[in-house]
Amino acid sequence: MPELTTQERFKRGAADAGRYFDFMAQFVDFQPEHAEAIRATRFVVEKHIPAIVADFYNQLLSFPATRKLFLDKQGNIDQVYLAMRMQHQATFWRRTAAAVFDEDYARFIDYVGRAHTSQGADPSIYIPERYVMGMVGFVQQRIGAALDAELHAVDPDLAFRAMRGWNALLMVLLELLSRVYGEGREAETFQAPEAIDEKPVQQLALETYERSLGMARSVEYREVCAGAVAEFEREGRKVITAEGLSIGVFYVEGPVCKGPLTDGILTCPWHGYQYRLATGELLLDPDARLPRYPVEVRGDQVYLRIPVLVRDAVDISLADLFARADAPSPEQPATTASALHELAANEFHLAGFAPGQTKLVAVDGEDVAVYNVDGAFYATHNACTHAGAPMHDGALNGPTAVCPWHGSCFDVKTGAVLKGPAKMPLRTYTVVVDGDIGRVETPVGAAA
């Protein structure tokens, strides 16, 4: 039998989704007035979606059994994947809160359910059914709390009707999401959850949600050189990293992700979601879109304009999540000076800062990249001297820092240029270690 395409899988799997949705709605007594109550409280629930998504992923990261689903091959948090899952989760609940329960919505739910199993676009993916059930139950509790907090004192009757509607609807969704499962295929023993610092995940969830709605807080843009036109003509596409974003730039009948691109439709290699490249819209839900960035060709180079957000970039690491969670509370005062120390802009924690990694700090308002080279710490000005690329986004190979845009190489110990196109060295800084805190001090000058 020939291999099915993503859309064939979707169409075959979801052919009866509408009928099944209607059947389950009748079975659990989900009435039109329930849908109307959900629709009437849509914006109340939407207001809480970032917090709900953040709480849910903090829950997933706190349990070892579910945390492993978000780790890369090196055992670190795969932040790009985590942000992508947050965006899809927020889109899922935003669309559900709109309360348009038609054939398209039923097919969308069916597709989401299959995307978590081998019956979806990627046969290698399998998320145990218990976690799908747990997700629905978790969100049910959070939506109930949100409705009670916002409406109990103003319109308790509407709050009650909306809660009833959501409770019935979530039973329908649970059936649609889980009906593709047979018996669980992975045995699991209980492992207690571990305390984590929730703030970084909450910040990432809020930032991801706002970006998905085009709510960048700054109108300022940074110009980024994506590479030479010849590269795109030869390779067809290129993924660059800038401003904490991973951006796919494509050559389609001229300069314009890693998934297949056919007839202007880009397919996500993880879960098979398909996007129209020209608009960024998700085919299953046109209201959900990938962020798009203006592209300009000048001479033989391709440039992007990227919005710069006001808030600092989120950097989530396992070590930091659990280290901060273990910090003593005001009721349990710290026993060491370092535990009480609040980091200044030019300071960083040594814990969780592994060899080969780079951190970003600030000295006198200037961004400075700090490098861990086999346990020794060095610092340079963060802007590449060629085109201003953020060095903390580039690779660190031993004492050599590589510019993420054009590949210039610098010796982080001296700032010297090891490989162009950069001509000028990086300014270097002194790094002082005090216990478990690192501190970047006055620049010591650029190497010749």
DAPE-V576929 format. One record per run of one state. SS is the DSSP state (H for helix, E for strand, L for the rest). FROM is the first residue (numbers start at 1). TO is the last residue. If there is no record, write none. Layout:
SS_FROM_TO, SS_FROM_TO
This chain:
L_1_5, H_6_13, L_14_16, H_17_27, L_28_31, H_32_40, L_41_41, H_42_62, L_63_63, H_64_70, E_71_71, L_72_76, E_77_77, L_78_78, H_79_97, L_98_102, H_103_115, L_116_128, H_129_151, L_152_155, H_156_178, L_179_198, H_199_212, L_213_220, E_221_228, H_229_235, L_236_236, E_237_242, L_243_244, E_245_251, L_252_254, E_255_255, L_256_260, E_261_262, L_263_264, E_265_267, L_268_273, E_274_276, L_277_280, E_281_282, L_283_284, E_285_289, L_290_294, E_295_298, L_299_300, E_301_307, L_308_317, H_318_325, L_326_336, H_337_340, L_341_346, E_347_349, L_350_357, E_358_363, L_364_365, E_366_373, L_374_375, E_376_381, L_382_382, E_383_383, L_384_389, E_390_390, H_391_393, L_394_395, E_396_397, L_398_399, E_400_402, L_403_408, E_409_411, L_412_416, E_417_419, L_420_426, E_427_434, L_435_436, E_437_446, L_447_448
